[in-house]
Each structure stands twice: as structure tokens, then as C-alpha cells.
Amino acid sequence: MKEKIIFFGNGTLADYALGVLEKEFEVVFHAKTKDDLDEVCRIKKDNPNLHGILASFGVLIKSPVLELFEPEGILNIHPSLLPLYRGASPIESAILNGDNDFSVSIMKLVKAMDAGPIYYQTTLKNLPLCKDEIYKILAEAGAKWICDNLLNLPEPVLQNDDKATFCGKLEKSMGILTPETDTAEKTFRKIVAFQGFPKPKYAFFGTNCIILEAHISKQGETAALTIPCADGGFLAVDRLQPEGRKAMDAKSFLNGYKH
């Protein structure tokens, strides 16, 4: 018989994690919003053996709910090497900071943000610099560990708060690219990190566009559409979406907008 869990989560990380967890466990209830927490309490009180697993819930869970899951606690899949990148945008912040290795931690949820003791951590080297792929790999790695270890959890290890770093929510205003002051590498990483939200934007021929795919132009490369950067480098734009229009490749954009 499958172990039963209550899952807390909403968004990309949650979707990928849940895809793994529901193959191994029976998900009795999926909490997606703050309003679902009352139902969580009711279900947990009636079924005290239920486990709690969380990934990207986005809602502060207060003591009355946390206490229902003691002593094991609610297990939180957090995509960073805690105590680094506590907060709402760990993957995006790691991309923007130039990281090539990405981590996931399984911690016990506490009232303080991402400050609970750690059950497990791992770092995955040289992941493809694609935001969705990083989300998928880290979520599935964390969920797989929970599947393998939920019934035999190790003693969690306290975090070193003195080494904590923090990252805030992404803001819509961040999406405007500034290659005139940024290097090609930094501009490229913004394009990767801001996919989905806040969406990386740049204007060509007076038309505001969302940059969907780009790469750093190699020396001697001829590209249809480029973005010049402060270090003398260029980004070659592969796919983009003009404001109010469908996505298209760079050549199709030039055919319709250059003149």
C-alpha cells in the first residue's frame, strides 16, 4: 500500500516534483493556496499519519499547521544549497550570479524563511543553462530522494545562519534588458533567468519584443539579429515575440519589421 501525503505547491517546481511523487505516494490533498490550509488541518487531524511535502508553495505556513506534522515536519524541496539563496528566486538568482552548478536541499519547514534543518543536499554540475531544464532536474532530484528516504529519514542538520544569503521576488521591471551597460554574458543570463517571468524585453526597430531564445555570438559568426553589449560582445537572437504577436525566428521578424 502506498504511503499517503499532503502536497503543498504551486508553479513549475511543484509541477515537476509532483510528477515524481505521485508515482510513489498517494496524494490525499494538494494545497495550492492559503485558503487550502484549513482543509489541510482538517485532513491531517483526521489522518495523523499523513506526511507533508512542499515545493514552491509561496505562502507562509504558521505554527498551528507546522505543529500538526511534528516531529518529522513538512519536507520542503528548495532548489539551492542552503543556507545560500534563501527566498523566492533561488534558481533565477543563481543563473544571474554566474553559477554553472545548481543544488537542491530537502529541509524541515520552520516559521523562518528557508531556515529549517537539512535532511539532504546535493549539487548537480554543469547543468544546461536553460531555466525550465534546471527547474525540472532539481525538482525531480529532490522528489526522488524523498521517495527513497521518506520512511527512513536521517537526523536533520542545522543550517549555519551566518552564511545565509537571500534572494527576493522577481519584479516586472527587471525584464527590460540593458545591454548598453551589461556584458554579453550578463545579458544572456538575464534572458535565461527571466523566461516565463518577468520576460526579457528589448526593442528592435521601435518594436518591443520578448526574447525567447538567444546565444552569445562567436567571433566571425554571422547572425540575422543581434544585440550589441557593453563589453563589445553580441547576442545572437534566435527566437523572439513582438508585442501583441506570435513568436517567430529572427529571419521572419526581420522580413516583417526591418523596413
Secondary structure, 3 states (H helix, E strand, C coil): CCCEEEEEECCHHHHHHHHHHHHHCEEEEEECCHHHHHHHHHHHHHCCCCEEEEECCCCCCCHHHHHHCCCCCEEEEECCCCCCCEECCHHHHHHHCCCCCEEEEEEECCCCCCCCCEEEEEEECCCCCCHHHHHHHHHHHHHHHHHHHHHHCCCCECCCHHHCCEECCCCHHHHECCCCCCCHHHHHHHHHHCCCCCCCEEEECCEEEEEEEEEECCCCCCCCCEEECCCCCEEEEEEEEECCCCCEEHHHHHHHHCC
